[in-house]
Amino acid sequence: MNKATRTAIRKLKDGDGNYLLNKDILLARTMGLLIIVLSNIFLVLVNSSEYDYAIVSFVKLLKDKVMVIINLILIVVVGIILYTPFASVLKLTSLSFINIVFAFIISFVAVFWYEIIKVFKRL
């Protein structure tokens, strides 16, 4: 492991030597689940066409049943995260608005970078 990697890992620790998300493992698990679900939804939009942009694919998918299925999946996941019996079984916690926005941004950036590739393919 090189020096830069060791320095980056040290920055992920707090003053007590614990990793940042290690203190609240329930929050980390819930954020991970939400990021995976949102990323999969964004992947449907990005991968629905090799040449069309995501917004064009979104308009096309509105006419199809795919958007209905995506919305149902999103409602089920939010229900699992917020509904306490499921949350206790899966060991999840409720998320603040800031956490949801943060998960949305992470998912968006992790998937929509491919739209830049599509722009360069058209040039």
TAZI-V382903 format. One line per field, one symbol per residue. ss: DSSP state (2 for helix, 1 for strand, 0 for the rest). A space follows every 50 residues. Layout:
BEGIN
ss=???
END
This chain:
BEGIN
ss=00222222222010000012220022222222222222222222222000 00022222222220022222222222222222022222220000002222 22222222222202222222220
END
